[in-house]
Amino acid sequence: MPEKVAIDSNFIKIHERALNDIESKKLGHFIRMLDFLEYETNRFTKRAVGLSPIPLGREDFENILGLGDRTIGTLFRHLIEVYAIFKIEGFYFCNPTFAMRSKFILTEVILRMLPLDPSINKYLKSNDKRLIRYLSK
């Protein structure tokens, strides 16, 4: 008998920071949003095989989550205040210290996130910290 078995599913890593920093009532909505994370960028997108990903906005999540305008506004304000999500050049991204869809995130994306949440740096491995410092000069 095998000691372990694998579960075949889409895997999303939710980090402890999300559990600690996001209000309990809003955490469920945040988790539902994670199904729309783009691999290696953590950008919120609508994906389809063979098509370019379509970035999702606040209004899209209003429909996806079935929330009203005021409720989605409150949710997004909270997620932005705790640095769970960022708006970069008109697109929403998930902070990888809260959740990730892939094991890695593109360096160019992290470089754009660090000024918005410098605490990301403490979650990076030492080799990656050195690389980021070098690239930031």
GROMACS elastic network, one bead per residue, 0.5 to 0.9 nm:
[ bonds ]
;  ai    aj funct       b0    kb
    1     4     6  0.88322   500
    2     5     6  0.70417   500
    8    11     6  0.87818   500
   10    35     6  0.87878   500
   10   101     6  0.84474   500
   11   100     6  0.89674   500
   11   101     6  0.65566   500
   11   102     6  0.80764   500
   12    34     6  0.73573   500
   12    35     6  0.78343   500
   12    37     6  0.89403   500
   12    99     6  0.70856   500
   12   100     6  0.58827   500
   12   102     6  0.73794   500
   13    98     6  0.84245   500
   13    99     6  0.53761   500
   13   100     6  0.52468   500
   13   101     6  0.62779   500
   13   102     6  0.80180   500
   13   103     6  0.86897   500
   14    17     6  0.82900   500
   14    18     6  0.67572   500
   14    19     6  0.80901   500
   14    31     6  0.80818   500
   14    34     6  0.89966   500
   14    97     6  0.85214   500
   14    98     6  0.60917   500
   14   100     6  0.67596   500
   14   101     6  0.88764   500
   15    18     6  0.57070   500
   15    19     6  0.71549   500
   15    96     6  0.84074   500
   15    97     6  0.63922   500
   15    98     6  0.50216   500
   15    99     6  0.54716   500
   15   100     6  0.81975   500
   16    19     6  0.51433   500
   16    20     6  0.62183   500
   16    21     6  0.85818   500
   16    97     6  0.83530   500
   16    98     6  0.70710   500
   16    99     6  0.88356   500
   17    20     6  0.50451   500
   17    21     6  0.58195   500
   17    22     6  0.80512   500
   17    84     6  0.88266   500
   17    97     6  0.66027   500
   17    98     6  0.54001   500
   17    99     6  0.85789   500
   18    21     6  0.53767   500
   18    22     6  0.55619   500
   18    23     6  0.89498   500
   18    27     6  0.77182   500
   18    30     6  0.89514   500
   18    84     6  0.72550   500
   18    97     6  0.78122   500
   18    99     6  0.72032   500
   19    22     6  0.60423   500
   19    23     6  0.80833   500
   19    24     6  0.78981   500
   19    27     6  0.74608   500
   19    98     6  0.82227   500
   20    23     6  0.80149   500
   21    24     6  0.89610   500
   21    82     6  0.64576   500
   21    83     6  0.89316   500
   21    84     6  0.83202   500
   21    98     6  0.88575   500
   22    25     6  0.83768   500
   22    26     6  0.65881   500
   22    27     6  0.58179   500
   22    30     6  0.84947   500
   22    78     6  0.77636   500
   22    79     6  0.70821   500
   22    82     6  0.70497   500
   22    84     6  0.78082   500
   23    26     6  0.53867   500
   23    27     6  0.61063   500
   23    78     6  0.82897   500
   24    27     6  0.51350   500
   24    28     6  0.74494   500
   25    28     6  0.67158   500
   25    29     6  0.80254   500
   26    29     6  0.54652   500
   26    30     6  0.63542   500
   26    31     6  0.88386   500
   26    75     6  0.64651   500
   26    78     6  0.83719   500
   26    79     6  0.85101   500
   27    31     6  0.61664   500
   27    32     6  0.86786   500
   28    31     6  0.51334   500
   28    32     6  0.63207   500
   28    33     6  0.87297   500
   29    32     6  0.51103   500
   29    33     6  0.63021   500
   29    34     6  0.89432   500
   29    65     6  0.69458   500
   29    75     6  0.81588   500
   30    33     6  0.50615   500
   30    34     6  0.65978   500
   30    75     6  0.84816   500
   30    79     6  0.81948   500
   30    84     6  0.88746   500
   31    34     6  0.52680   500
   31    35     6  0.76193   500
   31    99     6  0.87751   500
   32    35     6  0.60847   500
   32    36     6  0.83143   500
   32    64     6  0.88628   500
   32    65     6  0.75550   500
   33    36     6  0.58969   500
   33    37     6  0.76700   500
   33    44     6  0.79067   500
   33    61     6  0.75167   500
   33    64     6  0.83276   500
   33    65     6  0.79266   500
   34    37     6  0.53950   500
   34    42     6  0.88845   500
   34    44     6  0.77572   500
   34    94     6  0.81790   500
   34    99     6  0.76388   500
   34   100     6  0.79927   500
   34   101     6  0.77167   500
   35    38     6  0.87990   500
   35    44     6  0.85946   500
   35   101     6  0.82949   500
   36    42     6  0.87847   500
   36    43     6  0.80335   500
   36    44     6  0.52435   500
   36    45     6  0.53809   500
   36    46     6  0.60991   500
   36    47     6  0.76320   500
   36    56     6  0.83076   500
   37    40     6  0.88454   500
   37    41     6  0.79024   500
   37    42     6  0.51351   500
   37    43     6  0.55228   500
   37    45     6  0.61066   500
   37    46     6  0.83214   500
   37    93     6  0.80417   500
   37    94     6  0.75984   500
   37   100     6  0.75826   500
   37   101     6  0.62584   500
   38    41     6  0.58216   500
   38    42     6  0.51081   500
   38    43     6  0.52273   500
   38    44     6  0.60602   500
   38    45     6  0.60292   500
   38    46     6  0.82905   500
   38    47     6  0.78708   500
   38    53     6  0.79801   500
   38   101     6  0.71565   500
   38   102     6  0.85349   500
   39    42     6  0.61256   500
   39    43     6  0.79713   500
   39   100     6  0.81641   500
   39   101     6  0.58401   500
   39   102     6  0.55138   500
   39   103     6  0.87909   500
   39   104     6  0.84245   500
   39   105     6  0.77576   500
   40    43     6  0.84339   500
   40   100     6  0.83166   500
   40   101     6  0.74902   500
   40   102     6  0.58525   500
   40   103     6  0.76900   500
   40   104     6  0.57592   500
   40   106     6  0.55823   500
   40   109     6  0.87181   500
   41    44     6  0.87637   500
   41    93     6  0.76571   500
   41    94     6  0.86263   500
   41   100     6  0.89797   500
   41   101     6  0.89863   500
   41   102     6  0.87516   500
   41   104     6  0.85884   500
   41   105     6  0.55483   500
   41   106     6  0.59173   500
   41   108     6  0.89309   500
   41   109     6  0.62871   500
   41   110     6  0.86229   500
   42    45     6  0.88450   500
   42    92     6  0.87207   500
   42    93     6  0.54813   500
   42    94     6  0.53542   500
   42    95     6  0.73408   500
   42    96     6  0.69770   500
   42    99     6  0.84519   500
   42   100     6  0.64659   500
   42   101     6  0.70082   500
   42   102     6  0.83261   500
   42   105     6  0.72822   500
   42   109     6  0.85375   500
   43    55     6  0.72853   500
   43    56     6  0.84645   500
   43    91     6  0.72360   500
   43    92     6  0.59372   500
   43    94     6  0.62965   500
   44    54     6  0.84659   500
   44    55     6  0.58991   500
   44    56     6  0.55778   500
   44    57     6  0.79635   500
   44    91     6  0.76660   500
   44    92     6  0.58578   500
   44    93     6  0.57787   500
   44    94     6  0.72547   500
   45    53     6  0.57558   500
   45    54     6  0.51394   500
   45    56     6  0.50112   500
   45    57     6  0.86119   500
   45    92     6  0.86991   500
   46    52     6  0.88867   500
   46    53     6  0.56187   500
   46    54     6  0.50498   500
   46    55     6  0.63700   500
   46    56     6  0.65643   500
   47    50     6  0.89353   500
   47    51     6  0.72335   500
   47    52     6  0.71930   500
   47    54     6  0.66774   500
   47    55     6  0.89317   500
   48    51     6  0.54733   500
   48    52     6  0.74131   500
   48    53     6  0.69673   500
   48    54     6  0.89694   500
   49    52     6  0.83211   500
   51    54     6  0.86669   500
   55    91     6  0.64636   500
   55    92     6  0.77135   500
   56    59     6  0.79991   500
   56    60     6  0.58053   500
   56    61     6  0.73054   500
   56    91     6  0.72795   500
   56    92     6  0.71904   500
   57    60     6  0.52748   500
   57    61     6  0.66226   500
   57    62     6  0.88310   500
   57    90     6  0.84639   500
   57    91     6  0.69373   500
   57    92     6  0.67629   500
   58    61     6  0.52402   500
   58    62     6  0.63045   500
   58    72     6  0.72380   500
   58    73     6  0.78951   500
   58    76     6  0.75733   500
   58    92     6  0.84160   500
   59    63     6  0.67273   500
   59    64     6  0.87889   500
   59    69     6  0.79390   500
   59    72     6  0.82238   500
   60    63     6  0.53882   500
   60    64     6  0.61950   500
   60    65     6  0.86065   500
   61    65     6  0.56415   500
   61    66     6  0.77657   500
   61    67     6  0.79316   500
   61    72     6  0.75977   500
   62    65     6  0.55817   500
   62    66     6  0.57100   500
   62    67     6  0.50160   500
   62    68     6  0.62796   500
   62    69     6  0.67392   500
   62    71     6  0.84866   500
   62    72     6  0.59263   500
   62    73     6  0.89430   500
   63    67     6  0.66933   500
   63    68     6  0.83661   500
   64    67     6  0.80034   500
   65    72     6  0.86103   500
   67    70     6  0.82082   500
   67    71     6  0.60370   500
   67    72     6  0.59390   500
   68    71     6  0.53023   500
   68    72     6  0.60875   500
   68    73     6  0.84386   500
   69    72     6  0.53227   500
   69    73     6  0.60507   500
   69    74     6  0.86684   500
   70    74     6  0.61975   500
   70    75     6  0.86453   500
   71    74     6  0.50879   500
   71    75     6  0.61738   500
   71    76     6  0.86484   500
   72    76     6  0.60641   500
   72    77     6  0.84459   500
   73    76     6  0.52485   500
   73    77     6  0.60417   500
   73    78     6  0.85554   500
   74    77     6  0.51869   500
   74    78     6  0.61958   500
   74    79     6  0.86650   500
   75    78     6  0.52603   500
   75    79     6  0.62030   500
   75    80     6  0.86275   500
   76    79     6  0.50408   500
   76    80     6  0.60157   500
   76    81     6  0.84305   500
   76    85     6  0.80053   500
   77    80     6  0.51883   500
   77    81     6  0.60278   500
   77    82     6  0.87413   500
   78    81     6  0.50119   500
   78    82     6  0.62905   500
   78    83     6  0.84881   500
   78    84     6  0.84908   500
   79    82     6  0.54326   500
   79    83     6  0.61005   500
   79    84     6  0.50043   500
   79    85     6  0.56552   500
   79    86     6  0.83502   500
   80    84     6  0.59708   500
   80    85     6  0.52415   500
   80    86     6  0.60891   500
   80    87     6  0.82170   500
   81    84     6  0.77206   500
   81    85     6  0.85130   500
   82    85     6  0.80281   500
   83    86     6  0.66815   500
   83    94     6  0.85621   500
   83    95     6  0.67790   500
   83    98     6  0.86803   500
   83   116     6  0.78417   500
   83   117     6  0.65960   500
   84    93     6  0.85963   500
   84    94     6  0.59755   500
   84    95     6  0.51632   500
   84    96     6  0.82764   500
   84    97     6  0.79757   500
   84    98     6  0.60277   500
   84    99     6  0.84318   500
   85    92     6  0.66045   500
   85    93     6  0.54937   500
   85    95     6  0.54345   500
   85    98     6  0.87174   500
   86    91     6  0.80200   500
   86    92     6  0.55505   500
   86    93     6  0.52034   500
   86    94     6  0.64289   500
   86    95     6  0.69852   500
   86   113     6  0.76267   500
   86   116     6  0.76280   500
   87    90     6  0.59310   500
   87    91     6  0.53147   500
   87    93     6  0.63340   500
   88    91     6  0.52859   500
   88    92     6  0.63352   500
   88    93     6  0.72326   500
   88   112     6  0.78177   500
   88   113     6  0.82192   500
   89    92     6  0.85023   500
   93    96     6  0.88089   500
   93   113     6  0.88898   500
   94    97     6  0.85152   500
   94    98     6  0.73243   500
   94    99     6  0.69454   500
   94   100     6  0.76779   500
   95    98     6  0.55841   500
   95    99     6  0.67054   500
   95   100     6  0.79883   500
   95   110     6  0.89963   500
   95   113     6  0.76418   500
   95   117     6  0.85580   500
   95   120     6  0.82526   500
   96    99     6  0.50826   500
   96   100     6  0.53236   500
   96   101     6  0.87981   500
   96   105     6  0.77439   500
   96   110     6  0.86580   500
   96   120     6  0.80791   500
   97   100     6  0.77498   500
   97   120     6  0.65075   500
   97   123     6  0.69720   500
  100   103     6  0.72134   500
  100   104     6  0.83001   500
  100   105     6  0.83291   500
  101   104     6  0.86757   500
  102   105     6  0.71853   500
  104   107     6  0.89258   500
  105   108     6  0.85990   500
  105   109     6  0.70923   500
  105   110     6  0.71546   500
  106   109     6  0.53674   500
  106   110     6  0.65979   500
  106   111     6  0.88547   500
  107   110     6  0.51099   500
  107   111     6  0.61559   500
  107   112     6  0.87295   500
  107   132     6  0.78880   500
  108   111     6  0.51166   500
  108   112     6  0.64905   500
  108   113     6  0.88677   500
  109   112     6  0.51814   500
  109   113     6  0.63219   500
  109   114     6  0.88303   500
  110   114     6  0.60336   500
  110   120     6  0.84384   500
  110   132     6  0.85696   500
  111   114     6  0.55340   500
  111   115     6  0.76078   500
  111   132     6  0.72496   500
  111   135     6  0.83796   500
  111   136     6  0.75580   500
  112   115     6  0.65915   500
  112   116     6  0.76297   500
  113   116     6  0.52935   500
  113   117     6  0.62971   500
  113   118     6  0.79472   500
  113   120     6  0.80913   500
  114   117     6  0.50712   500
  114   119     6  0.75814   500
  114   120     6  0.63163   500
  114   121     6  0.71701   500
  115   118     6  0.57072   500
  117   120     6  0.60262   500
  117   121     6  0.84555   500
  118   121     6  0.59305   500
  118   122     6  0.82313   500
  119   122     6  0.56527   500
  119   123     6  0.74645   500
  120   123     6  0.54402   500
  120   124     6  0.69001   500
  121   124     6  0.53835   500
  121   125     6  0.86161   500
  121   129     6  0.67689   500
  121   132     6  0.88138   500
  122   125     6  0.81214   500
  122   129     6  0.84571   500
  124   127     6  0.81608   500
  124   128     6  0.60639   500
  124   129     6  0.59636   500
  125   128     6  0.52967   500
  125   129     6  0.62072   500
  125   130     6  0.88478   500
  126   130     6  0.63672   500
  126   131     6  0.87461   500
  127   130     6  0.52645   500
  127   131     6  0.64002   500
  127   132     6  0.87666   500
  128   132     6  0.60910   500
  128   133     6  0.85566   500
  129   132     6  0.50962   500
  129   133     6  0.61397   500
  129   134     6  0.85834   500
  130   133     6  0.51373   500
  130   134     6  0.61869   500
  130   135     6  0.86419   500
  131   134     6  0.51005   500
  131   135     6  0.61283   500
  131   136     6  0.85023   500
  132   135     6  0.50742   500
  132   136     6  0.59305   500
  132   137     6  0.87736   500
  133   136     6  0.51445   500
  133   137     6  0.66180   500
  134   137     6  0.56408   500
